[in-house]
């Protein structure tokens, strides 16, 4: 994959999120983890999504369900709205735009992340020993206070193409 990374960084995937998905490096902060997780949905890196889900809450997710949903969507764009981080916790508010069953939709979420000891599932995606003892993990989400809506047909497109929504992602 030599194309622009789906996370919206304007960097080729091989130089952006792929090193995280392959286990070559860990996300340095929760915002980067959030962007790499969005990209993992777009590239169907389901093992990475499971491995970066907090071991404390991982039993609440289904790898099969994640894979089915990720495959059923065309991932259009990611907008990170807000990011705050302390030494061990973080929050990222974002809007993930996708098309499912021909309809553009958005997931507007406030995700919570925690810095936790590296666990065996995360080390399993890397064929080299981890140099860090702690990593950022997705922990849970809560709905934001103000929900986003899908743009109107004549609004600017969500993908940043500069085209009208009706002539781009809504077509």
Backbone as a ProteinNet text record, in pm:
[ID]
protein_1_A
[PRIMARY]
XXXXXXXXXXXXXXXXXXXXXXXXXXXXXXXXXXXXXXXXXXXXXXXXXXXXXXXXXXXXXXXXXXXXXXXXXXXXXXXXXXXXXXXXXXXXXXXXXXXXXXXXXXXXXXXXXXXXXXXXXXXXXXXXXXXXXXXXXXXXXXXXXXXXXXXXXXXXXXXXXXXXXXXXXXX
[TERTIARY]
85.5	0	90	100.4	187	104.7	-15.6	-104.2	-104	-168.1	-179.2	-247.5	-200.8	-255.8	-401.2	-489.9	-630.1	-651.1	-551.8	-569.8	-575.4	-540.8	-549	-420	-309.3	-181.6	-113.6	-157.1	-94.8	40.3	69.4	192.2	154.2	239.9	207.8	185.9	91.1	56.9	181.2	270.9	390.9	477.3	472.6	554.8	476.5	347.8	262.2	209.3	94.6	31.6	78.1	130.4	174.8	276.4	377.4	471	402.9	294.9	220.6	141.2	74.4	-5.2	81.2	204	292.3	368.1	355.4	424.5	566.6	610.1	746.3	767.1	657.4	667.2	532.1	535	414	373.6	245.5	196.3	253.2	309.1	371.1	272	149.2	45	-91	-192.4	-326.2	-385.5	-350.3	-401.4	-349.3	-222	-165.5	-228.3	-252.7	-319	-459.1	-532.6	-667.8	-663.9	-573.2	-562.6	-523	-433.3	-390.4	-501.9	-586.4	-700.1	-803.8	-829.9	-918.6	-861.4	-733.7	-667.4	-676.9	-671.3	-682.9	-821.6	-924.3	-1057.1	-1054.8	-993.9	-991.2	-907.7	-804.1	-714.1	-738.8	-840.9	-880.2	-769.7	-697.9	-594.9	-661.1	-745.6	-830	-746.4	-638.8	-553.3	-499.7	-466.2	-417	-527.8	-649.2	-760.9	-782.5	-775.3	-793	-674.3	-553	-433.1	-420.4	-476.1	-466.4	-589.6	-677.7	-791.9	-743.1	-776.4	-726.5	-751.6	-649.5	-670.3	-779.8	-803.8	-906.4	-1048	-1067.9	-1202	-1207.8	-1100.1	-1092.2	-1195.7	-1236.6	-1333.5	-1473.2	-1493.2	-1623.8	-1636.8	-1530.4	-1533.1	-1526.2	-1567	-1564.5	-1481.6	-1376.6	-1291.7	-1372.5	-1461.5	-1545.5	-1636.9	-1700.3	-1789.6	-1713.1	-1594.9	-1512.7	-1478.8	-1435.4	-1397.1	-1516.5	-1632.4	-1751.3	-1790.2	-1789.5	-1828.2	-1725.9	-1597.2	-1492.8	-1502.9	-1529.9	-1542	-1667.3	-1771.1	-1897.9	-1896.4	-1790.9	-1784.8	-1676.7	-1703.4	-1601.1	-1562	-1437.4	-1390.9	-1350.7	-1413.5	-1400.3	-1304.6	-1314.3	-1231.2	-1238	-1135.6	-1128.7	-1101.4	-1182.4	-1160.6	-1137.3	-1017.5	-990.6	-1029.2	-1122.8	-1179	-1107.4	-1076.1	-1013.4	-928.2	-821.7	-729	-674.6	-682.8	-621.3	-557.5	-443.9	-369.6	-296.2	-299.9	-217.2	-108.3	-39.1	67.9	14.4	-108.9	-159	-297.2	-364.2	-496.9	-507	-600.4	-620.3	-762.2	-806.2	-934.6	-913.7	-977.7	-974.8	-1118.6	-1162.4	-1294	-1271.5	-1350.1	-1330.6	-1462.3	-1459	-1568.3	-1507	-1553.2	-1511.5	-1623.9	-1590.5	-1688.4	-1673.8	-1785.8	-1782.9	-1912.6	-1908.2	-2026.7	-2058.7	-2183.8	-2229.9	-2364.6	-2376.3	-2498.4	-2535.5	-2433.6	-2455.6	-2490	-2490.4	-2529.6	-2411.5	-2380	-2274.2	-2322.5	-2237.2	-2268.5	-2146.7	-2167.6	-2054.2	-2064.6	-1949.3	-1937	-1867.6	-1942.4	-1887.3	-1871.7	-1747.5	-1718.2	-1616.2	-1621	-1519.1	-1455.1	-1335.6	-1267.8	-1173.2	-1167.9	-1082.4	-969.7	-848.9	-730.5	-654.5	-583.2	-502.3	-363.8	-265.1	-129	-116.1	-88.8	-86.7	37.7	73.7	185.9	158.7	262.2	249.3	209.3	107.5	59.4	98.9	86.7	131.7	64.2	-61.5	-129.6	-68.6	-30.9	33.7	173.7	245.1	378.9	371.1	259.9	245.2	242.6	201.6	199.3	337.5	432.5	569.8	661.3	744.2	834.5	967.6	978	1097.4	1056.4	1147.9	1113.4	1074.2	974.8	931.5	1035.5	1070.8	1166.8	1098.2	969.9	894.8	819	796.7	723.7	576.1	538.7	399.7	356.4	226.8	171.4	34.1	-7.1	-141.4	-240.1	-355.6	-462.1	-594.4	-679.7	-817.8	-889	-960.4	-1025	-1176.9	-1237.3	-1383.3	-1419.9	-1549	-1594.9	-1724.2	-1748.1	-1873	-1921.3	-2051.7	-2100.8	-2060.8	-2025.4	-1994	-2120	-2100.2	-2214.4	-2292.7	-2223.6	-2289.3	-2262.1	-2366.7	-2351.2	-2332.2	-2255	-2234.1	-2339.7	-2366.1	-2460.5	-2391.3	-2448.5	-2396.6	-2419.4	-2320.6	-2336.2	-2453.6	-2502.4	-2604.9	-2536.8	-2612.8	-2558.4	-2466	-2494.2	-2412.6	-2299.9	-2286.9	-2177.5	-2046.1	-1935.7	-1803.8	-1795.5	-1726.3	-1716.2	-1631.4	-1666.2	-1598.7	-1455.5	-1423.6	-1291	-1185.1	-1226.1	-1129.4	-1089.6	-1165.2	-1132.4	-1155.3	-1235.1	-1270.5	-1396.1	-1447.7	-1569.5	-1691.4	-1807.4	-1932.2	-1955.6	-2020.5	-2048.7	-2123.1	-2221.8	-2302.3	-2221	-2110.2	-2027.1	-1909.7	-1899.5	-1782.6	-1827.3	-1814.8	-1842.1	-1988.3	-2079.7	-2220.9	-2267.6	-2178.6	-2223.2	-2212.2
-116.8	0	122.9	189.5	305.9	433.7	429.5	544.7	620.7	737.5	821.7	744.6	764.7	693.9	735.9	640.7	674.1	761	770.6	849.9	999.2	1040.5	1180.9	1258.3	1190.8	1258.2	1316.6	1279.9	1318.8	1250.6	1149.1	1070.1	933.2	868.9	734.1	636.9	547.5	448.6	375.3	335.9	260	336.8	469.3	551.3	608.1	581.6	643.2	537.6	480.1	385.7	241.1	205.9	67.8	21.7	102.5	56.6	26	94.4	63.4	-65.6	-80.3	-200.4	-325.4	-312.6	-429.2	-456	-366.4	-385.4	-332.9	-264.5	-211.7	-98.5	-30.6	73.1	89.6	154.7	182.8	328.1	355.6	492.9	572.8	688.5	771.8	844.8	861.5	923.9	870.3	906	852.9	904.8	1025.9	1079.6	996.8	963.9	879.9	740.9	688.2	557.3	565.8	673.7	689.9	690.7	770	779.2	644.3	573.1	442.9	338.9	352.1	260.3	287.1	414.8	446.3	383.8	404.2	349	196.9	134.4	-11.5	-57.9	18.9	-14.3	-5.7	99.3	121.1	16.8	-33.5	-130.5	-273.4	-290.9	-422	-487.3	-405.9	-456	-489.8	-591.5	-626.6	-673.4	-747.2	-790.7	-670.6	-564	-442.3	-378.4	-375.6	-318.9	-394.7	-525.3	-606.8	-586.7	-589.2	-577.9	-442.8	-337	-203.8	-167	-261.8	-245.1	-284.9	-207.9	-232.5	-376.6	-442.8	-577.6	-580.9	-468.2	-461.7	-473.2	-434.3	-436.1	-517.3	-584.4	-656.5	-768.6	-823.9	-933.4	-887.9	-756.9	-704.7	-689.1	-721.7	-702.4	-836.2	-835.1	-954.3	-925.1	-1001.7	-984.7	-1006	-1102.1	-1131	-1013.3	-957	-842.8	-720.9	-697.5	-585.1	-602.6	-722.7	-749.3	-732.6	-783.4	-772.7	-627	-547.6	-407.2	-330.9	-352.6	-281.9	-313.1	-437.2	-477.1	-419.8	-397.1	-349.9	-199.6	-131.4	13.9	57.2	169.6	240.3	358.9	361.5	462.4	587.8	701.7	823.6	926.6	952.1	1057.1	1049	1104.8	1115.2	1260	1314.2	1448.9	1436.4	1471.1	1475.9	1616.3	1623	1749.8	1803.5	1714.4	1757	1643.7	1680.9	1583	1638.5	1560.3	1598.1	1474.3	1494.2	1379.6	1418.4	1326.9	1338.7	1232.1	1205.8	1105.7	964.9	934.4	797.4	783.2	894	887.4	991.8	968.3	1063.4	1051.5	1158.3	1159.7	1216.4	1153.6	1202.8	1208.6	1329	1343.6	1347	1268.3	1257.6	1230.4	1250.1	1208.6	1120.9	998.3	906.1	900.5	934.5	934.8	806.9	744.3	619.6	604.8	518	487.2	339.9	314.5	177.3	160.8	55.5	31.1	152.1	218.1	330.4	461.6	464.8	584.6	636.6	766.1	827.9	844.4	802.5	811	862.1	900.3	942.2	881	850.6	805.6	919.7	991.6	1101.3	1046.7	1047.5	975.1	1049.4	1024.6	1069.2	943.1	912.1	789.2	816	719.5	727.9	625.9	669.5	586	581.9	471.8	457.4	405.7	450.2	400.4	282.5	164.1	41.5	-40.2	-136.1	-223.5	-296.6	-311.2	-383.2	-527.3	-576.2	-711.4	-805.3	-937.6	-1034.3	-1020.3	-980.5	-968.3	-856.2	-748.2	-639.5	-680.4	-753.5	-797.5	-903.5	-973.8	-1079.9	-1025.7	-899.6	-844.6	-796.8	-801.5	-758.7	-879.9	-900.5	-1015.2	-982.1	-863.4	-823.8	-787	-797.4	-762.9	-615.8	-589.3	-452.9	-384.2	-262.3	-187.6	-106.5	-80.4	-3.4	-97.7	-52.7	-134.6	-99.2	19.5	64.6	110.7	100.7	142.1	203.5	286.6	343.8	240.6	230.8	139.2	215.2	177.2	225.8	157.4	235.3	178.4	173.8	287	294.4	421.8	438.6	562.3	609.1	737	797.3	890.2	909.8	1002	1145	1224.9	1365.3	1444.6	1565.6	1649.4	1698	1725.8	1775	1676.3	1624	1525.3	1593.9	1532	1581.5	1520.1	1589.4	1537.5	1528.5	1450.6	1436.3	1568.6	1613.3	1741	1738.7	1856.8	1870.1	1855.5	1827.5	1795.9	1903.2	2031.4	2139.8	2185.4	2123.2	2155.1	2100.2	2150.1	2096.8	1950.6	1870.7	1728.5	1704.6	1600.4	1563.4	1517	1472.4	1415.5	1520.7	1646.9	1753.6	1772.1	1714.6	1723.3	1862.6	1943.2	2074.1	2070	1950.8	1936	1946.3	1966.1	1959.8	1814.7	1798.7	1666.6	1578.1	1637.2	1559.5	1510.8	1577.6	1540.5	1452.6	1420.7	1346	1223.2	1227.2	1109.5	1067.7	1158.6	1123.3	1065.4	1061.3	1012.1	861.7
0	0	0	-111.1	-124.6	-131.8	-83.2	-90.8	40.3	38.5	157.3	269.5	391.1	505.9	530	556	583.3	707.2	794.8	916.9	889.6	767.1	730.1	748	768.6	796.1	672.7	552.6	425.8	404.6	482.9	472.9	417.4	336.9	289.5	405.8	388.5	491.1	541.4	451.8	491.4	591.4	586.7	675.7	793.3	797.7	899.8	997.3	968.2	1060.5	1043.7	927.6	907.5	1011.7	1048.2	1152.1	1285.9	1316	1438.3	1419.7	1304.7	1278.1	1275.1	1228.1	1217.6	1346.6	1444.8	1571.7	1573.5	1467.3	1462.5	1563.1	1599.2	1702.1	1770.7	1885.8	1962.5	1942.1	1957.7	1949.8	2065.9	2036.1	2138.2	2226.7	2179.7	2261	2217.2	2293.3	2267.2	2136.5	2097	1970.5	1853.2	1855.7	1749.9	1753.1	1872.6	1882.5	1822.4	1852.2	1797.3	1645.6	1588.2	1443.1	1382.6	1448.2	1396.2	1408.2	1507.9	1520.7	1411.7	1381.2	1269.4	1142	1119.7	1001.5	1000.4	1117	1125.2	1080.2	1109	1056	903.9	851.3	706.2	632.5	696.3	631.8	679.3	760.9	814.6	898.5	974.4	1066.6	1199.8	1196.5	1310.8	1430	1405.7	1517.2	1595	1523.5	1588.7	1672.9	1622	1697.6	1827.9	1821.6	1942.3	2036.7	1983.7	2066.5	2135.5	2074.2	2134.1	2216.8	2233.2	2323.4	2462.2	2563	2698.3	2742.4	2798.1	2851	2957.8	3023.8	3128.4	3072.3	2946.3	2887.3	2758	2723.2	2595.6	2585.5	2697.4	2693.4	2651.7	2635.1	2595.2	2443.7	2369.2	2224	2151.6	2027	1942.5	1817.4	1797.9	1680	1551.6	1553.4	1436.7	1406.2	1508.3	1488.5	1436.5	1491.8	1446.1	1298.6	1261.3	1121.8	1028.2	1067.9	983.1	962	1069.4	1056.3	973.4	999.4	924.5	775.1	741.2	600.4	535.5	613.3	556.7	527.9	570.5	556.7	459.2	396.3	320	407.6	452.1	547	470.5	503.3	424.9	484	613.4	673.5	825.7	887.5	1033.4	1069.5	1159.3	1212.9	1362.6	1408.1	1551.5	1597.6	1689.5	1733.6	1856.5	1949.1	2073.8	2128.4	2198.6	2254.9	2385.4	2491.2	2618.2	2679.6	2744.4	2795.7	2923.9	3021.1	3141.2	3129	3236.4	3232.3	3206.4	3250	3238.9	3177	3149.1	3087.2	2976.6	2886.1	2776.8	2723.9	2656.9	2588.4	2448.8	2351.3	2213.8	2164	2128.5	2066.1	1915.8	1844.5	1699.9	1629	1498.1	1410.9	1302.8	1294.6	1188.7	1085.5	961.4	853.1	772.6	743	666.1	587.9	490.7	411.5	434.1	471.9	494.7	425.9	347.8	270.7	185.2	128.3	38.6	106	239.1	312	394.4	379.6	458.5	602.2	694.9	836.6	911.2	1036.2	1117.4	1256.6	1310.1	1448.2	1522	1602.9	1682.9	1823.4	1872.9	1995.1	2079.7	2208	2301.3	2357.2	2308.5	2348.6	2464.3	2554.1	2672.3	2656.7	2687.2	2672.9	2805	2827	2948	2911.8	2986.6	2972.2	3067.5	3011.8	3090.2	3055.2	3139.9	3105.4	2973.3	2893.4	2766.3	2797.5	2728.8	2754.3	2639.7	2660	2559.5	2422.6	2418.2	2289	2204.6	2269.2	2195.8	2149.4	2231.3	2190.1	2080.7	2070.2	1969	1826.7	1807.6	1671.5	1628.8	1720	1691.6	1700	1599.7	1603.6	1670.6	1728.6	1802.3	1944.1	2040.9	2179.7	2193.2	2276.6	2304	2392.5	2355.8	2435.4	2544.4	2526.6	2625.4	2717.6	2838.9	2936	2941.3	2889.1	2892.3	2753.5	2728.3	2599.6	2623	2526.4	2530.3	2477.3	2544.9	2504.9	2501.6	2404.5	2402.3	2517.9	2598.6	2716.4	2703.2	2668.2	2656.9	2584.3	2557.5	2494.3	2558.2	2542.4	2587.1	2476.4	2465.4	2363.1	2398.6	2298.4	2324.8	2355.2	2407.2	2443.8	2323	2213	2091.8	1978.7	1919.3	1811.5	1676.8	1590.3	1453.5	1362.5	1254.4	1156.1	1020.7	933.9	797.9	724.9	646.6	575.3	478.1	447.2	343.4	207.8	105.5	-27.1	-83.6	-59.4	-114.4	-21.1	95.1	186.6	131.9	185.1	148.7	191.4	114	143	268.2	339.9	463.7	442.6	322.5	296.3	269.4	257.8	234.7	89	-3.3	-145.6	-204.3	-135.3	-188.3	-273.7	-300.6	-379.6	-288.7	-351.5	-276.1	-235.2	-120	-65.8	-166.7	-236.8	-331.3	-451	-484.3	-599.1	-559.6	-431.3	-384.5	-303.5	-173.8	-91	-86.4	-118.9	-117.4	-250.5	-349.1	-480.9	-490.4
[MASK]
+++++++++++++++++++++++++++++++++++++++++++++++++++++++++++++++++++++++++++++++++++++++++++++++++++++++++++++++++++++++++++++++++++++++++++++++++++++++++++++++++++++++++++

